[in-house]
Amino acid sequence: MDPRRTARTVSDPKVRQVGFFTPPPDHAISDPPRHHDPIQSPSQSSPPVNDRSPSDSSLSPVMIPPPRHHSDALLRTALQATSPTKPFSPSTRTVMIPPENKDLRSPGRKVVYGKSPSSFSGVKASSVPASELTTVSVVNLALGISVEGKILTAEEAGGASVEVQNDRRASSKPLKEKTSKAERRALQEAQRAAKAAAKAEGSKASSSASKVVTSENTKPIKATKPSSQKNDGSQVAASDKKGGDRAPEKDRKKDAPHPRMQYDDTSRVEKAKKRAVVKQTEARNRVELFRHLPQYEHGTQLPDLETKFFELDPMHPALYKVGLQYLSGDIYGGNARCIAMLQAFKEAIKDYSTPPEKTLIRDLTARISSYVSFLIECRPLSISMGNAIKFLKSRIAKLPLALSESEAKTTLMLDIDRFINEKIILADKVIVEHAVTKISDGDVLLTYGASSAVEMILLHAHELGKEFRVVVVDSHPKLEGQLLLRRLVRKGLSCTYTHVNAVSYIMHEVTRVFLGASSVLSNGTVYSRVGTACVAMVAHAFRVPVLVCCEAYKFHERVQLDSICSNELGNPDAISKVHGREEINYLDGLVNCENLQLLNLIYDATPSDYVSMVITDYGMVPPTSVPVIVREYRREHLWS
Amino acid sequence: MDAMAEFVVGNIVRRVLYIIREEDLSLTTAAMVGLNLSAVSDDEDDADRDDQPVLSATAIATASRNALHPPSLQTLLEDVPDSAAVQHTSSSGRDSEGKSKSADKSSRNRKLKHDVVEAMNELIQDVSTCHEPIVVRVEHIHQKYLFLEVILTFGSSRTVLQFLCVAKERKRSFLVLVAEGAPRYQGHLLAKELVTRGLQTTLITGSAVFAMISRVNMVIVGAYAVLANGGVIAPVGLNMVALAAQKYVVPFVVLAGSHKLCPLYPHNPEVLLNELRCPSELLDFGEFSDCLDFGSGIGASLLNVVNPTFDYVPPKLVSLFITDILWSISALLIQCGDAMHSPVSAITVSH
């Protein structure tokens, strides 16, 4: 944004480095220098590997998928040989983990997972007395049932990933030694020539691909195609947000977030549909006011995608699985979705190998973009996911060209792990530490819906021995509060449960309100689950302080004035039917009537004047400080 | 506390009492006037001339005493002779008039009962057709230039339903957003009614009210009761809607028949004027039995489910009341409410 600011490589004493300013990555030391390694060409991989792939499928023995890409099969077998035997994290309450680990035929039927408590990964070495940090969703579950049975949870990232890297390097070594140094150099020269020649059309191809992708994106932030090309030094592409490295002057004005694709623009919708993996039928009776948001028939995509499970060659199965989990609602919540997506990306990167005559950076970026567009079709991205993707793309763009493919992949995977650890897990711990100072004995705390951060705070405060009561406010149709309630009651907190209409009734006995957020925007508006604005407004009317707990990686530069210009539309049938109460069926048979429209909003925007304080990993700040954090800390710490 | 929640029943009882007293009073006044006339007609008799002012004075004094301390219903409807009549006979001693007075008494009682029953029939008529004067006031809905007028309503109210139907008949075009009122989901009923009558309806959740209110032009709701200070007892969730409407300066209109005006003042209305419903509407029975042990004393106290029925909306959040006798801001409504229930302030002594 501000080109006058140079990179802060020297620590400025006025600016507090809060520990995210990491030294250059250490993993480069562990890798033997392979600067002359050509990009590995998979055509050199031994054909015998190919036969083993069908039998080596880690899926159920009944289902034999068609042989996948050679290098994928190679890597998979290599990993099978050295399967990490570390068992599933015992801290997970795995009541819900089905023994049918192999049954991937029905990813959509794992409905129960979303409701089972599971612990956050990566907690073991924590100094926080909280024994477990919990999250609403099934992060470990998603990882545990990963396709190849590889267990790469974030907590084992430090150990296992190095282990895996070694394995992979070991496996890739025999391939590399086949080519002598001279041959490698010749290959490299040829590739450089090809690259230069193909740069024009290659960049055009990738730019068009990613331009379509970005135009499909409902969030503007992932359009980082120019970042990869900026490394090559030239390209002023379409107006897209770049990854945050030093911008030429003319691109400064392109820092503004790209306007999201508006779904009432039919030509663009048509273009997007052509490239869509998921066939969606548009919902009938769309609310006129929300024509600019995508609304599709729910429930039609899942069986379609299930049948296509093995046909999607460009799609990595881990990604596919995550997409299906989003679609069915098994994974929800900003943190959980982000972590699941990043883990899937890690898998995809691990199995990735550069096609011939392409550079890793550009090809991988394009592939990530295609994965992202698939995920969007399953469910529009949350802001946390968008920021994570932007981070990943900037990391890819910053890879030195001299790195070999394996090194590059290792670097990326370690970066992803670091992101998850620092931005999510450690950030949550810091937030909990800050927030428990705001809870005193005798408090009555109100919370809305199910936020992972708020849940951690309440449990930690309870463990510290504070005496307080909790009021859990819930709303139809998601009824997420019941999950939170279950977890709190299990731990012995005394809770009151009510629905959002009764919040004025209960507010006069409440002392503090803790809310979670999907994001905090640059004008201090809190973008979170629908109903949060109502709760904050009533709290404000009763003079009760409202504290919003949000990790800093979820902050965003854009601004929003109301809940309508950008939102997500959920399944309208969820409104007409009340779960658990079948007598409420007044609207049966009327659903197709053209006069009736059902509106199921997912998010809403709470104005900043209702929020007293935002608790982040950078401390407790007023909502007006959020753009400052975005500007000051993002640039160096996230994108460096 | 349960009796407190049925405001309308209490109101109607008060109205009936008032009717009875009023009818009695009007009969007394008529009798007095009759006496005055008959006294005046005998004005040739000089002996009575002195008594006339005395007579009328005592009669008037009695009448006003009646007003201040209204005789009990039993007194009125059954046997005890009127104090005015007693006074009269004692002071004047005219036998003929006394006799006619006692003969009048029984017929007077019959007349009183007849009048009361008639008045009650009128009251029933009024209550059942209270919608009509209200729905006449649809001039508040008019089509905005180029856009549809958007109206937000909450839960289900017959008055609101008729109001909107009349508006549609008058060819106003508007769009209705109905907030379903969990946990009874009355909004679904209203939406169904509106849709079958051909109105464009959008059903939203209660939590989405704040999100949508910026695009709403008017909020129209019905009420359970209107209190003496102008506050409204409404289905739970309406306070939230009223606060949101205040923030976005959207007119908040309450439709209420006059039988809903109560002489109660809201002291701690959330507790005293409220009713808690069954918690199973929120959490099914036994749903939390796996994490709560209701057998031991400890488990049961951990979880507490609150399901109130009503919400109190303070008078300053309401822009307009539309009732069948007048449409006003809350201050005027207070006087109107007083007028209906208390006999004191409404009586204008007829001389």
HADDOCK unambig.tbl for C-alpha pairs under 7 A between the chains (distance, minus, plus):
assign (segid A and resid 475 and name CA) (segid B and resid 207 and name CA) 6.66 0.50 0.50
assign (segid A and resid 476 and name CA) (segid B and resid 205 and name CA) 7.00 0.50 0.50
assign (segid A and resid 486 and name CA) (segid B and resid 291 and name CA) 6.93 0.50 0.50
assign (segid A and resid 489 and name CA) (segid B and resid 291 and name CA) 6.75 0.50 0.50
assign (segid A and resid 489 and name CA) (segid B and resid 302 and name CA) 6.91 0.50 0.50
assign (segid A and resid 490 and name CA) (segid B and resid 291 and name CA) 5.40 0.50 0.50
assign (segid A and resid 493 and name CA) (segid B and resid 302 and name CA) 6.72 0.50 0.50
assign (segid A and resid 494 and name CA) (segid B and resid 302 and name CA) 4.26 0.50 0.50
assign (segid A and resid 494 and name CA) (segid B and resid 303 and name CA) 5.99 0.50 0.50
assign (segid A and resid 495 and name CA) (segid B and resid 302 and name CA) 5.94 0.50 0.50
assign (segid A and resid 495 and name CA) (segid B and resid 303 and name CA) 5.06 0.50 0.50
assign (segid A and resid 495 and name CA) (segid B and resid 304 and name CA) 6.23 0.50 0.50
assign (segid A and resid 496 and name CA) (segid B and resid 303 and name CA) 5.73 0.50 0.50
assign (segid A and resid 496 and name CA) (segid B and resid 304 and name CA) 4.51 0.50 0.50
assign (segid A and resid 496 and name CA) (segid B and resid 305 and name CA) 5.55 0.50 0.50
assign (segid A and resid 497 and name CA) (segid B and resid 304 and name CA) 6.18 0.50 0.50
assign (segid A and resid 497 and name CA) (segid B and resid 305 and name CA) 4.77 0.50 0.50
assign (segid A and resid 497 and name CA) (segid B and resid 306 and name CA) 6.23 0.50 0.50
assign (segid A and resid 498 and name CA) (segid B and resid 305 and name CA) 6.00 0.50 0.50
assign (segid A and resid 498 and name CA) (segid B and resid 306 and name CA) 5.29 0.50 0.50
assign (segid A and resid 498 and name CA) (segid B and resid 307 and name CA) 6.40 0.50 0.50
assign (segid A and resid 500 and name CA) (segid B and resid 207 and name CA) 6.50 0.50 0.50
assign (segid A and resid 501 and name CA) (segid B and resid 206 and name CA) 6.66 0.50 0.50
assign (segid A and resid 501 and name CA) (segid B and resid 236 and name CA) 5.82 0.50 0.50
assign (segid A and resid 501 and name CA) (segid B and resid 237 and name CA) 3.95 0.50 0.50
assign (segid A and resid 502 and name CA) (segid B and resid 236 and name CA) 5.95 0.50 0.50
assign (segid A and resid 502 and name CA) (segid B and resid 237 and name CA) 5.86 0.50 0.50
assign (segid A and resid 502 and name CA) (segid B and resid 308 and name CA) 6.63 0.50 0.50
assign (segid A and resid 504 and name CA) (segid B and resid 239 and name CA) 6.63 0.50 0.50
assign (segid A and resid 504 and name CA) (segid B and resid 240 and name CA) 6.71 0.50 0.50
assign (segid A and resid 505 and name CA) (segid B and resid 270 and name CA) 6.18 0.50 0.50
assign (segid A and resid 505 and name CA) (segid B and resid 311 and name CA) 6.93 0.50 0.50
assign (segid A and resid 530 and name CA) (segid B and resid 207 and name CA) 6.00 0.50 0.50
assign (segid A and resid 530 and name CA) (segid B and resid 208 and name CA) 5.90 0.50 0.50
assign (segid A and resid 531 and name CA) (segid B and resid 207 and name CA) 4.05 0.50 0.50
assign (segid A and resid 531 and name CA) (segid B and resid 208 and name CA) 5.83 0.50 0.50
assign (segid A and resid 533 and name CA) (segid B and resid 210 and name CA) 6.37 0.50 0.50
assign (segid A and resid 534 and name CA) (segid B and resid 207 and name CA) 6.64 0.50 0.50
assign (segid A and resid 534 and name CA) (segid B and resid 210 and name CA) 5.76 0.50 0.50
assign (segid A and resid 534 and name CA) (segid B and resid 240 and name CA) 6.81 0.50 0.50
assign (segid A and resid 538 and name CA) (segid B and resid 240 and name CA) 6.49 0.50 0.50
assign (segid A and resid 562 and name CA) (segid B and resid 211 and name CA) 6.99 0.50 0.50
assign (segid A and resid 563 and name CA) (segid B and resid 211 and name CA) 5.32 0.50 0.50
assign (segid A and resid 586 and name CA) (segid B and resid 188 and name CA) 6.07 0.50 0.50
assign (segid A and resid 586 and name CA) (segid B and resid 189 and name CA) 6.06 0.50 0.50
assign (segid A and resid 586 and name CA) (segid B and resid 192 and name CA) 6.89 0.50 0.50
assign (segid A and resid 587 and name CA) (segid B and resid 188 and name CA) 6.55 0.50 0.50
assign (segid A and resid 587 and name CA) (segid B and resid 192 and name CA) 6.31 0.50 0.50
assign (segid A and resid 595 and name CA) (segid B and resid 195 and name CA) 5.86 0.50 0.50
assign (segid A and resid 595 and name CA) (segid B and resid 198 and name CA) 6.71 0.50 0.50
assign (segid A and resid 595 and name CA) (segid B and resid 199 and name CA) 6.45 0.50 0.50
assign (segid A and resid 595 and name CA) (segid B and resid 200 and name CA) 4.67 0.50 0.50
assign (segid A and resid 595 and name CA) (segid B and resid 201 and name CA) 5.97 0.50 0.50
assign (segid A and resid 596 and name CA) (segid B and resid 195 and name CA) 6.20 0.50 0.50
assign (segid A and resid 596 and name CA) (segid B and resid 200 and name CA) 6.28 0.50 0.50
assign (segid A and resid 596 and name CA) (segid B and resid 201 and name CA) 5.07 0.50 0.50
assign (segid A and resid 596 and name CA) (segid B and resid 202 and name CA) 5.76 0.50 0.50
assign (segid A and resid 597 and name CA) (segid B and resid 201 and name CA) 6.25 0.50 0.50
assign (segid A and resid 597 and name CA) (segid B and resid 202 and name CA) 4.54 0.50 0.50
assign (segid A and resid 597 and name CA) (segid B and resid 203 and name CA) 6.29 0.50 0.50
assign (segid A and resid 598 and name CA) (segid B and resid 202 and name CA) 5.56 0.50 0.50
assign (segid A and resid 598 and name CA) (segid B and resid 203 and name CA) 4.95 0.50 0.50
assign (segid A and resid 598 and name CA) (segid B and resid 204 and name CA) 6.44 0.50 0.50
assign (segid A and resid 599 and name CA) (segid B and resid 202 and name CA) 6.75 0.50 0.50
assign (segid A and resid 599 and name CA) (segid B and resid 203 and name CA) 6.06 0.50 0.50
assign (segid A and resid 599 and name CA) (segid B and resid 204 and name CA) 5.25 0.50 0.50
assign (segid A and resid 600 and name CA) (segid B and resid 204 and name CA) 6.55 0.50 0.50
assign (segid A and resid 601 and name CA) (segid B and resid 208 and name CA) 6.88 0.50 0.50
assign (segid A and resid 604 and name CA) (segid B and resid 211 and name CA) 5.84 0.50 0.50
